[in-house]
Amino acid sequence: MIDTGRCRKSGYFILTVAGLAAFAACGDSSVEPDGRIVEGVDLDQLFAEPGQAEIDAILADWAARDVSAKDVTVEVAESITIGGSAATLSVVSHTVGGVKHYGAILVPAGAQPGTLPVLVYAHGGDGGIDIDGTLSLLPFVLGSDLQNYVFVAPSFRAEPLFYNDVTYLSDGPPSPWDRDVDDALALVNATLATTLEADAQRIAVIGFSRGAGVGLLMAERDPRIDIVVEFFGPTDFFGTFVQDVVEEALRGNPRDLPGLDFLDTEFIQPLKNGSLTVEDVRPEIVRRSAVLFAERLSQLQVHHGTDDQTVEVSQAQSLIDVMRSLGYGAPEFEYFLYEGGTHDPLSLPGSLDHTRDFLSRLLSVAPMAAGAL
């Protein structure tokens, strides 16, 4: 297990309180006596390095979760043309953890059973997934390799999946970076159960922003996922970036960030009003911090711009530092930091070429024997 004290820079704020103490001595009770106490919340306690017992508790919780896909139903299946080739696009529903969930599966025409690796796309943002828009971008992202994958696109619970002017709304309360993973893993299981062409031994995830964090956690929870390509995702909820975000939300100035509305409503404001304690909230930070479980990753490629104003590049650097400390290097681990790049893959020159090359490792592996499903 990771020695987090060795592997990661804590990055906690180093504040001088001399000025505050001077004001306090003058009787100004409006000034908080300690820069790490914000609206009654002790940020030093909240963001203290997690102990092994806290990490083990999350691992035990994950191991106990049932992410099998039940009541799998093909809602619609249509023949389409994408990238100049024929394929079948299906919208499927299933239940996971008692919650109905929707996702899309794209299968190239003419493939033999068990011959195509599975590529999961984990989307960014909080607005759900537009399958029509995603399909229009796929040839640009994957090029001719598009015909070599079963492509899987989950929605996340409480959000819509749009396809062909129909909205499919997944049930359940939102749960960014936590039950998102349950939903995506269950859709993988639904895909393997319904798609003869899929090879269960070759699975990769490409994720952007919120979805990049989901992809990392998927691979850490499920050893079947061999490759993750992550673009500018959150990796370390104990890092200074998240600490700054939480402090601003406690002071009533939350940023416009994916997942933050949920975190603010469910955890940050309840901390502020005393209905939750630091001990209640720390497990929620641990379970969303992929850096704490990085030794479970197999092959990883990281992309992040140095001028990303949505997810700070420090999040990528935290993951890079941990992967290096664990001894990961080429070819299993690659990272690309793009000077001046923003929260947009088009601002990261060469990133899509790197992505195609990394994912193509799945194509060089012999497929499983036909009929082994």
Secondary structure, DSSP 8 states (H G I E B T S, - for coil): ---HHHHS---------HHHHHHHHTT-TTS-SSTTEETTEEHHHHTS---HHHHHHHHHHHHH-----EEEEEEEEEEEEETTEEEEEEEEEEEETTEEEEEEEEEETT--TT-EEEEEEE--SSS-EEHHHHHHHHHHHHGGGGGGSEEEEE--TTSEEEETTEEEE--S---TTTHHHHHHHHHHHHHHHH-TTEEEEEEEEEEETHHHHHHHHHHHH-TTEEEEEEES----TTSHHHHHHHHHHHTT-----TTHHHHIIIIIHHHHHTSS-HHHHHHHHHTT-GGGGGGG--EEEEEEETT-SSS-HHHHHHHHHHHHHTT--TTTEEEEEETT--SSGGGSTTHHHHHHHHHGGGTTS----TT--
